Amino acid sequence: MATIKPKPYRHKNGWRVSFCFFGKKYAKYVGQNEQYAYFFQSKINHIVLQLRYGFIELPQANIGDFVFSQVIKKPSAPKPELLQENISVKEFINECITDAREYEDNSKKTEIIHLNHLKKYLQHCKKNCFLKNIDVEFFIQYKKFRQKQSVMAKTINKEIYTFRKFFYQAIDKKYIEENIVEKIKKDKEDGSSNIFRTTTQIKELLAQGNYSEKETKKIQRYRYLDFEEINQFIESTKKRMGINHWIVPIIIILSDTGIRRSELLELTWLDVDFDKNILYIYSNKQSKKRNKIRREVYITQRLKSTLQRQKEVAKERWVFPGPNGGKLSVNTLRTAFLKVIKGTDYEGIGFHCFRHSYVSILAEKGVNKQVIGDLVGHTSQEMTEHYRHLFPGVIEEAVKRVFG
């Protein structure tokens, strides 16, 4: 007669309840609240049992419509809001993460990272209240929690922006009536300590001011190297790690191409054209669409020799494979890099130092901003402004040419 489905099941971003009767399956979407899905399913199971044993007369209408109408009655106007507003913060975060995972662009990946930080905060303070009960104090304490982790104000502001966006989605879904995140003030960002400087500029800055350990680390992190310093760093890496260590060619490719760390980890031998001296870089950093965008980067003679030697070592798919032959992980790369810089004059720099150094060296040689942007994959005006300090005379020269 009837096979009872004991549990509801996930469907896209929500839940379905179902039952089988006389070999036919009936299912219905009941929303995004897991607790209500289980509640509806238990009532359905009960009604199906009553139908099976004759306690309820079989209806002449469609059996599915009958069962679901007995359980999921259409409420009056205010009731849907009362049902939906009882979603917990953890449930809402998981729902937002599920929504974000439908897209492959890096902005969505960043949003997922931000949401996971919020989940960690909930675990830290051991609370999981309803979304409707979240107040300004909740986010004030969240910001303090992140500040204790030495997270920069700029990063915290980005996280709050993400939360504001998803809280507007919560309003659309009738979980809440007001976006409380709008009341959270933006923290002042210390612009003086998060711009890239030369080694000399950093030494002068640190000598002038009485900076805390945290501020000093921030200043040292945003450093770019000139051509001579790049070569010194490569030689230093060879001496410290050994000339045949796998991180040596990675340092060279970062220095000679300015590619992002994420792009480096994705490199395969299909992306390397030794005949044309071209490296094909695929990235969705440049696009809000799901498809990755390809750009071409010139392979220097030093890099070509390095890659040819690397080809003899890494003969499978990945240009820079991990220890097990698969894709190299971020953690493995970071651990090795920290060993390279620990206790040296370069301690404190990150992978982005090589990207900024690549841009600065090209700018110093008079390469056009648009050409540099194409090489490193910049498409937005915002990123052009980020590197504006490398072209101090461009605007002045343009004005002089027109107005004298």
C-alpha positions as CSV (number, residue, x, y, z in Angstrom):
1,M,0.0,0.0,0.0
2,A,2.2,2.8,1.2
3,T,5.9,3.3,1.8
4,I,6.6,6.0,4.4
5,K,9.5,8.3,3.9
6,P,10.8,9.0,7.5
7,K,12.8,12.1,6.6
8,P,12.5,15.2,4.4
9,Y,15.3,15.8,1.9
10,R,17.2,18.7,0.6
11,H,16.1,20.3,-2.6
12,K,18.2,23.2,-4.1
13,N,18.1,25.8,-1.3
14,G,15.3,24.3,0.7
15,W,13.5,21.2,1.8
16,R,11.0,18.7,0.3
17,V,8.6,16.4,2.1
18,S,7.3,13.2,0.4
19,F,5.4,9.9,0.6
20,C,4.6,7.0,-1.6
21,F,1.1,5.5,-2.1
22,F,0.1,2.7,-4.4
23,G,3.6,2.8,-6.0
24,K,3.4,6.5,-6.8
25,K,5.6,9.1,-5.2
26,Y,4.3,12.5,-4.1
27,A,6.6,15.4,-3.1
28,K,6.2,19.0,-2.1
29,Y,8.6,21.9,-1.4
30,V,8.1,23.3,2.0
31,G,10.6,26.1,2.3
32,Q,14.1,26.6,3.8
33,N,13.5,25.9,7.5
34,E,14.7,22.4,8.4
35,Q,12.7,22.2,11.6
36,Y,9.4,22.9,9.9
37,A,10.3,20.4,7.2
38,Y,10.7,17.6,9.8
39,F,7.5,18.7,11.5
40,F,5.5,18.6,8.2
41,Q,7.0,15.2,7.3
42,S,6.0,13.6,10.7
43,K,2.4,14.8,10.2
44,I,2.4,13.4,6.6
45,N,3.7,10.1,7.9
46,H,0.9,10.0,10.4
47,I,-1.8,10.7,7.8
48,V,-0.4,8.1,5.4
49,L,-0.6,5.5,8.1
50,Q,-4.2,6.4,8.8
51,L,-5.0,6.1,5.1
52,R,-3.2,2.8,4.9
53,Y,-5.2,1.2,7.8
54,G,-8.5,2.7,6.9
55,F,-8.8,5.2,9.7
56,I,-9.3,7.9,7.0
57,E,-11.5,7.3,4.0
58,L,-9.6,7.5,0.7
59,P,-10.5,10.8,-1.0
60,Q,-11.8,11.0,-4.5
61,A,-9.5,13.9,-5.2
62,N,-5.8,13.6,-5.9
63,I,-4.2,11.8,-3.0
64,G,-1.2,14.1,-3.0
65,D,-3.2,17.2,-2.9
66,F,-5.3,15.7,-0.1
67,V,-2.4,14.8,2.2
68,F,-0.5,18.0,1.7
69,S,-3.6,20.1,2.2
70,Q,-4.2,18.4,5.5
71,V,-0.7,19.2,6.7
72,I,0.4,22.4,4.9
73,K,-2.6,24.6,5.2
74,K,-2.5,28.0,3.6
75,P,-2.0,30.5,6.5
76,S,-3.4,34.0,6.8
77,A,-1.2,36.8,5.7
78,P,0.9,37.4,8.9
79,K,1.7,33.8,9.6
80,P,4.3,33.1,6.9
81,E,6.5,35.8,8.4
82,L,6.0,34.3,11.9
83,L,7.1,30.9,10.6
84,Q,10.2,32.2,8.7
85,E,11.5,34.6,11.3
86,N,12.4,31.8,13.7
87,I,15.4,30.7,11.6
88,S,18.6,30.6,13.6
89,V,21.7,32.5,12.8
90,K,23.6,29.3,12.0
91,E,20.9,28.1,9.7
92,F,20.9,31.4,7.9
93,I,24.7,31.4,7.5
94,N,24.6,27.8,6.0
95,E,21.8,28.9,3.7
96,C,23.9,31.9,2.5
97,I,26.9,29.7,2.0
98,T,24.8,27.3,-0.1
99,D,23.6,30.2,-2.2
100,A,27.1,31.6,-2.7
101,R,28.5,28.2,-3.8
102,E,26.3,28.2,-6.9
103,Y,28.8,30.7,-8.4
104,E,32.5,30.2,-9.1
105,D,33.8,33.8,-9.1
106,N,36.3,34.8,-6.5
107,S,33.9,37.4,-4.9
108,K,31.6,34.6,-3.9
109,K,34.5,32.6,-2.5
110,T,35.4,35.6,-0.4
111,E,31.9,35.9,0.9
112,I,32.0,32.3,1.9
113,I,35.2,33.0,3.8
114,H,33.5,35.9,5.6
115,L,30.5,33.8,6.5
116,N,32.7,31.1,7.9
117,H,34.4,33.6,10.1
118,L,31.0,34.5,11.5
119,K,30.3,30.8,12.2
120,K,33.6,30.5,14.1
121,Y,32.5,33.5,16.2
122,L,29.3,31.8,17.0
123,Q,31.3,28.7,18.1
124,H,33.6,30.9,20.1
125,C,30.8,32.6,22.1
126,K,28.8,29.4,22.2
127,K,25.5,30.9,21.1
128,N,23.2,30.3,18.3
129,C,20.3,32.7,18.7
130,F,17.5,33.4,16.2
131,L,18.3,35.8,13.4
132,K,15.5,38.1,14.5
133,N,17.3,38.6,17.9
134,I,20.6,39.9,16.4
135,D,21.4,43.4,17.5
136,V,24.1,46.0,17.1
137,E,26.0,44.7,20.1
138,F,26.3,41.3,18.4
139,F,28.4,42.8,15.6
140,I,30.3,45.1,17.9
141,Q,31.5,42.0,19.8
142,Y,32.2,40.2,16.5
143,K,34.5,43.1,15.4
144,K,36.3,43.0,18.8
145,F,36.7,39.2,18.3
146,R,38.3,39.7,14.9
147,Q,40.5,42.6,16.1
148,K,42.0,40.3,18.8
149,Q,43.0,38.0,15.9
150,S,45.0,40.9,14.5
151,V,42.7,41.3,11.5
152,M,43.1,44.6,9.7
153,A,40.2,47.2,9.8
154,K,40.0,47.0,6.0
155,T,39.3,43.3,6.2
156,I,36.7,43.6,9.0
157,N,34.9,46.4,7.0
158,K,34.7,44.0,4.0
159,E,33.2,41.3,6.2
160,I,30.6,43.7,7.6
161,Y,29.8,44.7,4.0
162,T,29.2,41.0,3.2
163,F,26.9,40.6,6.2
164,R,25.0,43.7,5.2
165,K,24.4,42.3,1.8
166,F,23.1,38.9,3.1
167,F,20.9,40.6,5.7
168,Y,19.1,42.4,2.9
169,Q,18.5,39.0,1.4
170,A,17.0,37.9,4.7
171,I,14.6,40.8,4.5
172,D,13.5,39.7,1.0
173,K,12.9,36.2,2.4
174,K,10.9,37.7,5.3
175,Y,13.2,36.4,8.0
176,I,13.6,39.9,9.4
177,E,12.1,43.3,9.0
178,E,15.2,45.5,9.5
179,N,18.8,45.3,8.4
180,I,20.6,45.8,11.7
181,V,24.0,45.7,10.0
182,E,23.3,49.1,8.5
183,K,23.8,50.6,12.0
184,I,27.3,49.2,12.2
185,K,29.9,51.9,11.8
186,K,32.8,51.4,9.4
187,D,36.1,51.3,11.2
188,K,38.8,53.8,10.2
189,E,41.3,52.2,7.9
190,D,45.0,53.0,8.5
191,G,46.0,54.0,5.0
192,S,49.5,54.9,6.1
193,S,50.5,51.4,7.0
194,N,49.0,49.3,4.2
195,I,50.5,50.9,1.1
196,F,53.5,49.3,-0.7
197,R,56.9,51.0,-0.1
198,T,60.5,50.3,-1.1
199,T,62.9,48.8,1.4
200,T,64.5,52.3,2.0
201,Q,61.1,53.9,2.6
202,I,60.1,51.3,5.1
203,K,63.4,51.6,7.1
204,E,63.0,55.4,7.2
205,L,59.3,55.1,8.3
206,L,60.1,52.7,11.1
207,A,63.0,54.9,12.2
208,Q,60.8,58.0,12.5
209,G,57.8,56.5,14.4
210,N,57.2,54.5,17.6
211,Y,55.2,51.7,16.1
212,S,53.8,48.7,17.9
213,E,54.8,45.2,16.9
214,K,51.5,44.8,15.1
215,E,51.9,48.0,13.1
216,T,55.5,47.2,12.3
217,K,54.4,43.8,10.8
218,K,51.8,45.6,8.7
219,I,54.4,48.1,7.4
220,Q,56.9,45.4,6.6
221,R,54.3,43.3,4.8
222,Y,53.6,45.9,2.2
223,R,57.0,46.1,0.6
224,Y,58.1,45.9,-3.0
225,L,61.6,45.0,-4.2
226,D,63.7,46.4,-7.1
227,F,65.3,44.3,-9.7
228,E,68.5,43.8,-7.8
229,E,66.7,42.9,-4.6
230,I,64.6,40.3,-6.5
231,N,67.8,38.6,-7.7
232,Q,69.3,38.7,-4.2
233,F,66.2,37.1,-2.9
234,I,66.3,34.3,-5.4
235,E,70.0,33.6,-4.6
236,S,69.2,33.8,-0.9
237,T,66.4,31.2,-1.4
238,K,68.8,28.8,-3.3
239,K,71.4,29.0,-0.4
240,R,68.8,28.5,2.3
241,M,66.6,25.8,0.8
242,G,69.0,24.3,-1.8
243,I,69.3,25.0,-5.5
244,N,67.1,22.1,-6.4
245,H,64.3,22.8,-3.9
246,W,60.9,23.0,-5.5
247,I,60.2,26.5,-4.2
248,V,63.1,28.1,-6.1
249,P,61.3,27.9,-9.5
250,I,58.1,29.2,-7.9
251,I,60.0,32.3,-6.6
252,I,61.4,32.9,-10.1
253,I,58.0,32.6,-11.8
254,L,56.4,34.9,-9.3
255,S,59.1,37.4,-9.8
256,D,59.2,37.3,-13.6
257,T,55.4,37.2,-14.3
258,G,53.6,38.9,-11.4
259,I,51.0,36.2,-11.4
260,R,48.8,35.7,-8.4
261,R,49.4,32.8,-6.0
262,S,46.1,31.3,-6.9
263,E,47.0,31.4,-10.6
264,L,50.3,29.8,-10.0
265,L,48.7,26.8,-8.2
266,E,46.4,26.3,-11.2
267,L,49.2,26.2,-13.8
268,T,49.4,23.0,-16.0
269,W,51.9,22.2,-18.7
270,L,49.1,22.9,-21.3
271,D,49.4,26.6,-20.2
272,V,53.1,26.8,-21.1
273,D,54.1,27.4,-24.8
274,F,57.9,27.2,-25.1
275,D,57.8,27.8,-28.8
276,K,56.0,31.2,-28.5
277,N,57.5,32.0,-25.1
278,I,54.0,32.5,-23.7
279,L,52.4,31.6,-20.4
280,Y,48.6,31.3,-20.5
281,I,47.0,32.4,-17.3
282,Y,43.4,31.6,-16.5
283,S,41.7,33.5,-13.8
284,N,38.1,34.4,-12.8
285,K,39.6,37.3,-10.7
286,Q,39.0,39.5,-13.6
287,S,35.4,38.5,-14.2
288,K,32.1,38.5,-12.3
289,K,31.0,35.8,-14.7
290,R,31.5,32.1,-14.1
291,N,33.9,31.6,-17.1
292,K,37.6,32.2,-16.5
293,I,39.4,34.8,-18.5
294,R,42.7,34.0,-20.3
295,R,45.6,36.4,-20.6
296,E,49.1,35.9,-22.0
297,V,52.3,36.6,-20.1
298,Y,55.8,36.7,-21.8
299,I,58.3,34.1,-20.6
300,T,61.7,35.6,-19.9
301,Q,64.8,33.7,-20.8
302,R,65.5,33.0,-17.1
303,L,62.0,31.7,-16.6
304,K,62.2,29.6,-19.8
305,S,65.3,27.8,-18.6
306,T,63.7,27.4,-15.2
307,L,60.5,25.9,-16.6
308,Q,62.4,23.5,-18.9
309,R,64.3,22.2,-15.9
310,Q,61.0,21.9,-14.0
311,K,59.5,20.0,-16.9
312,E,62.1,17.3,-16.3
313,V,61.0,17.0,-12.7
314,A,57.3,17.5,-13.0
315,K,56.3,15.3,-15.9
316,E,52.5,15.0,-15.1
317,R,49.7,17.6,-15.3
318,W,50.8,20.2,-12.8
319,V,53.7,22.6,-13.3
320,F,54.2,22.8,-9.6
321,P,52.8,19.6,-8.1
322,G,52.3,18.8,-4.4
323,P,54.2,16.1,-2.5
324,N,51.8,13.4,-3.6
325,G,51.9,14.5,-7.3
326,G,48.5,16.2,-7.1
327,K,47.8,20.0,-7.0
328,L,50.1,21.9,-4.6
329,S,48.2,23.2,-1.6
330,V,48.3,26.7,-0.3
331,N,49.4,25.5,3.2
332,T,52.3,23.5,1.8
333,L,53.5,26.5,-0.2
334,R,53.0,28.9,2.7
335,T,55.0,26.7,5.1
336,A,57.9,26.5,2.7
337,F,57.8,30.2,2.0
338,L,57.9,31.1,5.7
339,K,61.1,29.0,6.0
340,V,62.6,31.0,3.2
341,I,62.1,34.4,4.8
342,K,62.4,33.6,8.5
343,G,65.2,35.5,10.1
344,T,66.2,37.2,6.9
345,D,66.0,40.9,5.8
346,Y,62.8,39.8,3.8
347,E,60.9,38.5,6.9
348,G,57.4,39.9,6.8
349,I,56.7,40.0,3.1
350,G,54.0,38.0,1.4
351,F,53.4,36.5,-2.0
352,H,51.8,39.7,-3.2
353,C,55.2,41.4,-2.8
354,F,56.4,39.8,-6.0
355,R,53.3,40.9,-7.9
356,H,53.7,44.5,-6.8
357,S,57.5,44.4,-7.4
358,Y,56.8,43.2,-11.0
359,V,54.5,46.1,-11.6
360,S,56.9,48.6,-10.0
361,I,59.9,47.4,-12.1
362,L,57.9,47.7,-15.3
363,A,56.6,51.2,-14.3
364,E,60.1,52.3,-13.5
365,K,61.2,51.3,-17.0
366,G,58.4,53.5,-18.5
367,V,56.0,50.7,-19.6
368,N,52.5,52.0,-20.2
369,K,49.9,51.5,-17.4
370,Q,47.5,49.8,-19.7
371,V,50.1,47.4,-20.9
372,I,51.0,46.5,-17.3
373,G,47.4,46.1,-16.5
374,D,46.9,43.6,-19.3
375,L,50.0,41.7,-18.2
376,V,48.9,41.3,-14.6
377,G,45.2,41.0,-15.3
378,H,43.8,44.3,-14.0
379,T,40.5,45.4,-15.5
380,S,39.0,47.8,-13.0
381,Q,39.8,51.5,-12.4
382,E,40.1,50.6,-8.7
383,M,43.1,48.4,-9.3
384,T,44.7,51.1,-11.5
385,E,44.3,53.5,-8.6
386,H,45.9,51.0,-6.3
387,Y,49.2,51.3,-8.3
388,R,48.9,55.0,-9.0
389,H,51.8,55.9,-6.8
390,L,54.1,54.0,-9.3
391,F,53.3,56.6,-12.0
392,P,53.9,59.9,-10.2
393,G,54.7,61.9,-13.3
394,V,52.2,60.6,-15.8
395,I,49.4,63.1,-15.0
396,E,51.7,66.0,-14.8
397,E,53.3,65.2,-18.1
398,A,49.9,64.8,-19.8
399,V,48.8,68.2,-18.6
400,K,52.1,69.8,-19.8
401,R,51.8,68.3,-23.2
402,V,48.3,69.8,-23.7
403,F,48.6,73.2,-21.9
404,G,52.3,73.7,-21.9
